[in-house]
């Protein structure tokens, strides 16, 4: 069985959970608590699997892989039912671009280790940290909203669930957690509402994970 090492609130792990549920893949969800005792991602047993000390990590038989987008593309190749990338080369490139706008350009600026560094090392107060968080989400979503005018249908790329939707929904979840208004992004809001009605997205939501702390 596939093993997925992650954390309930990790956006990157959230993306991979959606992919697994979308494809109907059975997987063991193994918690790596990013805050407990300074962070379980730093324990020697985990760093053997993921030297970057991040989540998620996917173990499929003797294959070990990190980085959520690489994992999703691997799953799409290894388990091709219900594909998450279109068939045509340019369409695939567009979906990758939409995905990377979130997973590469936005999310890394706001993930846990960056927020902790802002607080602990740079002594940034909560108000300034919230402003930082909002700024980068608003920058990313403003550009994405314009792109979606050309690519979206029911979802980010036409009427097919793709890797771009798997990146968008966790980032919207984060925006909502930090009270970032989505009012000016009607396409993003509509896509989010439709995705959240689908079982794969529902099963993957953070609050339903075994390690969730509510």
Phi and psi restraints in degrees (value plus and minus 20) as a CYANA .aco file:
   2 UNK   PHI     -82.7   -42.7
   2 UNK   PSI     118.9   158.9
   3 UNK   PHI    -133.8   -93.8
   3 UNK   PSI     111.5   151.5
   4 UNK   PHI    -139.8   -99.8
   4 UNK   PSI      92.4   132.4
   5 UNK   PHI    -109.5   -69.5
   5 UNK   PSI     102.7   142.7
   6 UNK   PHI    -180.1  -140.1
   6 UNK   PSI    -190.6  -150.6
   7 UNK   PHI    -157.9  -117.9
   7 UNK   PSI     121.6   161.6
   8 UNK   PHI     -77.1   -37.1
   8 UNK   PSI     -54.8   -14.8
   9 UNK   PHI    -117.6   -77.6
   9 UNK   PSI     -18.2    21.8
  10 UNK   PHI     -90.0   -50.0
  10 UNK   PSI     102.5   142.5
  11 UNK   PHI     -83.4   -43.4
  11 UNK   PSI     -59.1   -19.1
  12 UNK   PHI     -85.9   -45.9
  12 UNK   PSI     -62.0   -22.0
  13 UNK   PHI     -87.6   -47.6
  13 UNK   PSI     -56.0   -16.0
  14 UNK   PHI     -76.6   -36.6
  14 UNK   PSI     -64.6   -24.6
  15 UNK   PHI     -77.9   -37.9
  15 UNK   PSI     -65.1   -25.1
  16 UNK   PHI     -90.5   -50.5
  16 UNK   PSI     -56.4   -16.4
  17 UNK   PHI     -79.3   -39.3
  17 UNK   PSI     -64.4   -24.4
  18 UNK   PHI     -79.1   -39.1
  18 UNK   PSI     -65.0   -25.0
  19 UNK   PHI     -78.5   -38.5
  19 UNK   PSI     -66.0   -26.0
  20 UNK   PHI     -82.8   -42.8
  20 UNK   PSI     -65.3   -25.3
  21 UNK   PHI     -86.9   -46.9
  21 UNK   PSI     -59.4   -19.4
  22 UNK   PHI     -79.3   -39.3
  22 UNK   PSI     -59.5   -19.5
  23 UNK   PHI    -108.3   -68.3
  23 UNK   PSI     -23.2    16.8
  24 UNK   PHI      50.9    90.9
  24 UNK   PSI      10.3    50.3
  25 UNK   PHI    -109.6   -69.6
  25 UNK   PSI     108.9   148.9
  26 UNK   PHI     -93.2   -53.2
  26 UNK   PSI     115.5   155.5
  27 UNK   PHI    -170.3  -130.3
  27 UNK   PSI     131.5   171.5
  28 UNK   PHI    -114.0   -74.0
  28 UNK   PSI     103.1   143.1
  29 UNK   PHI    -113.4   -73.4
  29 UNK   PSI      87.9   127.9
  30 UNK   PHI    -127.1   -87.1
  30 UNK   PSI     102.0   142.0
  31 UNK   PHI     -98.6   -58.6
  31 UNK   PSI     114.0   154.0
  32 UNK   PHI    -141.1  -101.1
  32 UNK   PSI      78.5   118.5
  33 UNK   PHI     -92.5   -52.5
  33 UNK   PSI      96.0   136.0
  34 UNK   PHI     -98.1   -58.1
  34 UNK   PSI     -28.5    11.5
  35 UNK   PHI    -140.6  -100.6
  35 UNK   PSI     -40.5    -0.5
  36 UNK   PHI     -87.4   -47.4
  36 UNK   PSI     106.7   146.7
  37 UNK   PHI      32.2    72.2
  37 UNK   PSI      20.8    60.8
  38 UNK   PHI      66.1   106.1
  38 UNK   PSI     -25.0    15.0
  39 UNK   PHI      92.9   132.9
  39 UNK   PSI      93.9   133.9
  40 UNK   PHI     -90.3   -50.3
  40 UNK   PSI     -33.5     6.5
  41 UNK   PHI     -86.0   -46.0
  41 UNK   PSI     -34.8     5.2
  42 UNK   PHI    -114.6   -74.6
  42 UNK   PSI     -23.3    16.7
  43 UNK   PHI     -89.3   -49.3
  43 UNK   PSI     121.6   161.6
  44 UNK   PHI     -75.3   -35.3
  44 UNK   PSI     -57.6   -17.6
  45 UNK   PHI     -83.4   -43.4
  45 UNK   PSI     -51.3   -11.3
  46 UNK   PHI    -104.4   -64.4
  46 UNK   PSI     -56.6   -16.6
  47 UNK   PHI     -87.0   -47.0
  47 UNK   PSI     -38.7     1.3
  48 UNK   PHI     -83.2   -43.2
  48 UNK   PSI     -59.2   -19.2
  49 UNK   PHI     -97.1   -57.1
  49 UNK   PSI     -58.8   -18.8
  50 UNK   PHI    -157.4  -117.4
  50 UNK   PSI      70.6   110.6
  51 UNK   PHI     -80.1   -40.1
  51 UNK   PSI     -39.8     0.2
  52 UNK   PHI     -98.5   -58.5
  52 UNK   PSI     -28.5    11.5
  53 UNK   PHI      40.7    80.7
  53 UNK   PSI      24.7    64.7
  54 UNK   PHI    -151.7  -111.7
  54 UNK   PSI     149.4   189.4
  55 UNK   PHI    -139.1   -99.1
  55 UNK   PSI     133.8   173.8
  56 UNK   PHI    -112.6   -72.6
  56 UNK   PSI     147.5   187.5
  57 UNK   PHI    -148.6  -108.6
  57 UNK   PSI     113.1   153.1
  58 UNK   PHI    -129.2   -89.2
  58 UNK   PSI     112.7   152.7
  59 UNK   PHI    -140.0  -100.0
  59 UNK   PSI      98.3   138.3
  60 UNK   PHI    -146.0  -106.0
  60 UNK   PSI      75.8   115.8
  61 UNK   PHI      47.2    87.2
  61 UNK   PSI    -141.4  -101.4
  62 UNK   PHI    -117.1   -77.1
  62 UNK   PSI      -9.5    30.5
  63 UNK   PHI    -120.7   -80.7
  63 UNK   PSI     108.7   148.7
  64 UNK   PHI    -142.1  -102.1
  64 UNK   PSI     111.1   151.1
  65 UNK   PHI    -165.0  -125.0
  65 UNK   PSI     118.9   158.9
  66 UNK   PHI    -140.0  -100.0
  66 UNK   PSI    -199.2  -159.2
  67 UNK   PHI      54.6    94.6
  67 UNK   PSI      93.5   133.5
  68 UNK   PHI     -79.5   -39.5
  68 UNK   PSI     -61.2   -21.2
  69 UNK   PHI     -88.4   -48.4
  69 UNK   PSI     -58.4   -18.4
  70 UNK   PHI     -84.4   -44.4
  70 UNK   PSI     -60.1   -20.1
  71 UNK   PHI     -82.4   -42.4
  71 UNK   PSI     -66.2   -26.2
  72 UNK   PHI     -82.2   -42.2
  72 UNK   PSI     -62.4   -22.4
  73 UNK   PHI     -87.2   -47.2
  73 UNK   PSI     -56.7   -16.7
  74 UNK   PHI     -81.4   -41.4
  74 UNK   PSI     -67.5   -27.5
  75 UNK   PHI     -80.2   -40.2
  75 UNK   PSI     -56.5   -16.5
  76 UNK   PHI     -87.1   -47.1
  76 UNK   PSI     -55.8   -15.8
  77 UNK   PHI     -97.6   -57.6
  77 UNK   PSI     -62.5   -22.5
  78 UNK   PHI     -97.2   -57.2
  78 UNK   PSI     -49.2    -9.2
  79 UNK   PHI    -150.7  -110.7
  79 UNK   PSI      59.8    99.8
  80 UNK   PHI     -94.1   -54.1
  80 UNK   PSI     -28.5    11.5
  81 UNK   PHI     -82.6   -42.6
  81 UNK   PSI     121.3   161.3
  82 UNK   PHI      34.4    74.4
  82 UNK   PSI      44.2    84.2
  83 UNK   PHI     -82.0   -42.0
  83 UNK   PSI     129.7   169.7
  84 UNK   PHI    -127.8   -87.8
  84 UNK   PSI     -19.2    20.8
  85 UNK   PHI    -149.3  -109.3
  85 UNK   PSI     120.8   160.8
  86 UNK   PHI     -86.6   -46.6
  86 UNK   PSI     152.2   192.2
  87 UNK   PHI     -99.6   -59.6
  87 UNK   PSI     -61.5   -21.5
  88 UNK   PHI     -96.9   -56.9
  88 UNK   PSI     123.7   163.7
  89 UNK   PHI     -78.0   -38.0
  89 UNK   PSI     -66.7   -26.7
  90 UNK   PHI     -88.7   -48.7
  90 UNK   PSI     -57.1   -17.1
  91 UNK   PHI     -81.8   -41.8
  91 UNK   PSI     -62.0   -22.0
  92 UNK   PHI     -82.1   -42.1
  92 UNK   PSI     -60.7   -20.7
  93 UNK   PHI     -84.0   -44.0
  93 UNK   PSI     -58.1   -18.1
  94 UNK   PHI     -84.2   -44.2
  94 UNK   PSI     -62.5   -22.5
  95 UNK   PHI     -84.8   -44.8
  95 UNK   PSI     -60.6   -20.6
  96 UNK   PHI     -82.1   -42.1
  96 UNK   PSI     -60.6   -20.6
  97 UNK   PHI     -83.7   -43.7
  97 UNK   PSI     -65.3   -25.3
  98 UNK   PHI     -79.5   -39.5
  98 UNK   PSI     -62.6   -22.6
  99 UNK   PHI     -84.4   -44.4
  99 UNK   PSI     -64.6   -24.6
 100 UNK   PHI     -91.3   -51.3
 100 UNK   PSI     -46.4    -6.4
 101 UNK   PHI     -75.6   -35.6
 101 UNK   PSI     -53.6   -13.6
 102 UNK   PHI    -112.9   -72.9
 102 UNK   PSI     -74.8   -34.8
 103 UNK   PHI     -94.2   -54.2
 103 UNK   PSI     -43.3    -3.3
 104 UNK   PHI    -126.8   -86.8
 104 UNK   PSI     -65.3   -25.3
 105 UNK   PHI    -108.3   -68.3
 105 UNK   PSI     -46.2    -6.2
 106 UNK   PHI    -129.6   -89.6
 106 UNK   PSI     -80.4   -40.4
 107 UNK   PHI     -75.1   -35.1
 107 UNK   PSI     -63.6   -23.6
 108 UNK   PHI     -80.3   -40.3
 108 UNK   PSI     -45.8    -5.8
 109 UNK   PHI     -94.0   -54.0
 109 UNK   PSI     -37.2     2.8
 110 UNK   PHI    -141.8  -101.8
 110 UNK   PSI      -8.7    31.3
 111 UNK   PHI     -99.2   -59.2
 111 UNK   PSI     155.6   195.6
 112 UNK   PHI     -79.6   -39.6
 112 UNK   PSI     -63.5   -23.5
 113 UNK   PHI     -88.2   -48.2
 113 UNK   PSI     -51.2   -11.2
 114 UNK   PHI     -90.2   -50.2
 114 UNK   PSI     -64.1   -24.1
 115 UNK   PHI     -83.0   -43.0
 115 UNK   PSI     -59.0   -19.0
 116 UNK   PHI     -85.4   -45.4
 116 UNK   PSI     -58.3   -18.3
 117 UNK   PHI     -86.4   -46.4
 117 UNK   PSI     -60.9   -20.9
 118 UNK   PHI     -78.8   -38.8
 118 UNK   PSI     -62.3   -22.3
 119 UNK   PHI     -95.1   -55.1
 119 UNK   PSI     -70.8   -30.8
 120 UNK   PHI    -101.9   -61.9
 120 UNK   PSI     -59.4   -19.4
 121 UNK   PHI    -116.0   -76.0
 121 UNK   PSI     -60.6   -20.6
 122 UNK   PHI    -116.9   -76.9
 122 UNK   PSI     -24.6    15.4
 123 UNK   PHI      38.5    78.5
 123 UNK   PSI      17.5    57.5
 124 UNK   PHI     -96.7   -56.7
 124 UNK   PSI     111.9   151.9
 125 UNK   PHI     -99.2   -59.2
 125 UNK   PSI     151.8   191.8
 126 UNK   PHI     -82.9   -42.9
 126 UNK   PSI     -57.6   -17.6
 127 UNK   PHI     -84.8   -44.8
 127 UNK   PSI     -64.4   -24.4
 128 UNK   PHI     -88.5   -48.5
 128 UNK   PSI     -56.0   -16.0
 129 UNK   PHI     -86.1   -46.1
 129 UNK   PSI     -59.7   -19.7
 130 UNK   PHI     -84.1   -44.1
 130 UNK   PSI     -57.8   -17.8
 131 UNK   PHI     -85.3   -45.3
 131 UNK   PSI     -62.6   -22.6
 132 UNK   PHI     -76.8   -36.8
 132 UNK   PSI     -70.0   -30.0
 133 UNK   PHI     -79.4   -39.4
 133 UNK   PSI     -69.5   -29.5
 134 UNK   PHI     -82.2   -42.2
 134 UNK   PSI     -60.7   -20.7
 135 UNK   PHI     -77.2   -37.2
 135 UNK   PSI     -67.7   -27.7
 136 UNK   PHI     -94.0   -54.0
 136 UNK   PSI     -53.0   -13.0
 137 UNK   PHI     -87.8   -47.8
 137 UNK   PSI     -64.2   -24.2
 138 UNK   PHI     -83.5   -43.5
 138 UNK   PSI     -59.4   -19.4
 139 UNK   PHI     -80.2   -40.2
 139 UNK   PSI     -67.1   -27.1
 140 UNK   PHI     -88.1   -48.1
 140 UNK   PSI     -64.6   -24.6
 141 UNK   PHI     -90.4   -50.4
 141 UNK   PSI     -52.2   -12.2
 142 UNK   PHI     -82.8   -42.8
 142 UNK   PSI     -66.2   -26.2
 143 UNK   PHI     -87.3   -47.3
 143 UNK   PSI     -61.5   -21.5
 144 UNK   PHI     -83.2   -43.2
 144 UNK   PSI     -60.4   -20.4
 145 UNK   PHI     -78.6   -38.6
 145 UNK   PSI     -60.1   -20.1
 146 UNK   PHI     -87.4   -47.4
 146 UNK   PSI     -60.0   -20.0
 147 UNK   PHI     -85.1   -45.1
 147 UNK   PSI     -58.7   -18.7
 148 UNK   PHI     -84.7   -44.7
 148 UNK   PSI     -41.4    -1.4
 149 UNK   PHI     -81.0   -41.0
 149 UNK   PSI     -44.5    -4.5
 150 UNK   PHI    -123.8   -83.8
 150 UNK   PSI     -39.8     0.2
 151 UNK   PHI    -134.3   -94.3
 151 UNK   PSI     -42.7    -2.7
 152 UNK   PHI    -104.7   -64.7
 152 UNK   PSI     134.5   174.5
 153 UNK   PHI    -150.3  -110.3
 153 UNK   PSI    -134.9   -94.9
 154 UNK   PHI     -87.2   -47.2
 154 UNK   PSI     -50.6   -10.6
 155 UNK   PHI    -147.5  -107.5
 155 UNK   PSI    -189.3  -149.3
 156 UNK   PHI     -82.1   -42.1
 156 UNK   PSI     -56.4   -16.4
 157 UNK   PHI    -146.1  -106.1
 157 UNK   PSI      75.8   115.8
 158 UNK   PHI      42.2    82.2
 158 UNK   PSI    -161.4  -121.4
 159 UNK   PHI    -127.4   -87.4
 159 UNK   PSI      -2.8    37.2
 160 UNK   PHI    -129.9   -89.9
 160 UNK   PSI     113.8   153.8
 161 UNK   PHI     -85.5   -45.5
 161 UNK   PSI     108.9   148.9
 162 UNK   PHI    -152.1  -112.1
 162 UNK   PSI     157.6   197.6
 163 UNK   PHI     -76.9   -36.9
 163 UNK   PSI     -49.1    -9.1
 164 UNK   PHI     -82.7   -42.7
 164 UNK   PSI     -59.8   -19.8
 165 UNK   PHI     -86.4   -46.4
 165 UNK   PSI     -55.2   -15.2
 166 UNK   PHI     -86.4   -46.4
 166 UNK   PSI     -47.7    -7.7
 167 UNK   PHI    -103.4   -63.4
 167 UNK   PSI     -57.0   -17.0
 168 UNK   PHI     -86.1   -46.1
 168 UNK   PSI     -68.7   -28.7
 169 UNK   PHI     -82.1   -42.1
 169 UNK   PSI     -64.2   -24.2
 170 UNK   PHI     -82.1   -42.1
 170 UNK   PSI     -53.0   -13.0
 171 UNK   PHI     -92.5   -52.5
 171 UNK   PSI     -54.5   -14.5
 172 UNK   PHI     -84.5   -44.5
 172 UNK   PSI     -61.7   -21.7
 173 UNK   PHI     -75.8   -35.8
 173 UNK   PSI     -64.7   -24.7
 174 UNK   PHI     -84.0   -44.0
 174 UNK   PSI     -62.6   -22.6
 175 UNK   PHI     -79.5   -39.5
 175 UNK   PSI     -62.5   -22.5
 176 UNK   PHI     -85.0   -45.0
 176 UNK   PSI     -59.1   -19.1
 177 UNK   PHI     -79.2   -39.2
 177 UNK   PSI     -56.8   -16.8
 178 UNK   PHI    -120.8   -80.8
 178 UNK   PSI      -3.2    36.8
 179 UNK   PHI      38.4    78.4
 179 UNK   PSI      17.9    57.9
 180 UNK   PHI    -105.6   -65.6
 180 UNK   PSI     103.4   143.4
 181 UNK   PHI     -87.1   -47.1
 181 UNK   PSI     116.0   156.0
 182 UNK   PHI    -128.2   -88.2
 182 UNK   PSI      -8.0    32.0
 183 UNK   PHI     -78.5   -38.5
 183 UNK   PSI     -55.1   -15.1
 184 UNK   PHI    -108.2   -68.2
 184 UNK   PSI      -9.2    30.8
 185 UNK   PHI    -144.4  -104.4
 185 UNK   PSI      49.9    89.9
 186 UNK   PHI     -83.3   -43.3
 186 UNK   PSI     -55.0   -15.0
 187 UNK   PHI     -88.1   -48.1
 187 UNK   PSI     -63.0   -23.0
 188 UNK   PHI     -81.2   -41.2
 188 UNK   PSI     -63.2   -23.2
 189 UNK   PHI     -84.1   -44.1
 189 UNK   PSI     -62.4   -22.4
 190 UNK   PHI     -84.7   -44.7
 190 UNK   PSI     -64.0   -24.0
 191 UNK   PHI     -82.4   -42.4
 191 UNK   PSI     -62.3   -22.3
 192 UNK   PHI     -80.7   -40.7
 192 UNK   PSI     -65.2   -25.2
 193 UNK   PHI     -80.4   -40.4
 193 UNK   PSI     -62.3   -22.3
 194 UNK   PHI     -89.9   -49.9
 194 UNK   PSI     -61.5   -21.5
 195 UNK   PHI     -82.0   -42.0
 195 UNK   PSI     -59.2   -19.2
 196 UNK   PHI     -90.0   -50.0
 196 UNK   PSI     -30.4     9.6
 197 UNK   PHI    -105.6   -65.6
 197 UNK   PSI     -29.1    10.9
 198 UNK   PHI    -109.3   -69.3
 198 UNK   PSI     120.2   160.2
 199 UNK   PHI     -75.8   -35.8
 199 UNK   PSI     -60.6   -20.6
 200 UNK   PHI     -79.8   -39.8
 200 UNK   PSI     -60.0   -20.0
 201 UNK   PHI     -93.7   -53.7
 201 UNK   PSI     -57.6   -17.6
 202 UNK   PHI     -84.0   -44.0
 202 UNK   PSI     -65.3   -25.3
 203 UNK   PHI     -85.6   -45.6
 203 UNK   PSI     -47.5    -7.5
 204 UNK   PHI    -107.8   -67.8
 204 UNK   PSI     -28.8    11.2
 205 UNK   PHI     -82.0   -42.0
 205 UNK   PSI     124.5   164.5
 206 UNK   PHI     -73.4   -33.4
 206 UNK   PSI     -64.3   -24.3
 207 UNK   PHI     -85.2   -45.2
 207 UNK   PSI     -35.2     4.8
 208 UNK   PHI    -115.1   -75.1
 208 UNK   PSI     -18.2    21.8
 209 UNK   PHI    -101.5   -61.5
 209 UNK   PSI     130.4   170.4
 210 UNK   PHI     -79.5   -39.5
 210 UNK   PSI     -48.0    -8.0
 211 UNK   PHI    -116.3   -76.3
 211 UNK   PSI     -10.0    30.0
 212 UNK   PHI     -82.9   -42.9
 212 UNK   PSI     117.8   157.8
 213 UNK   PHI    -134.3   -94.3
 213 UNK   PSI      89.9   129.9
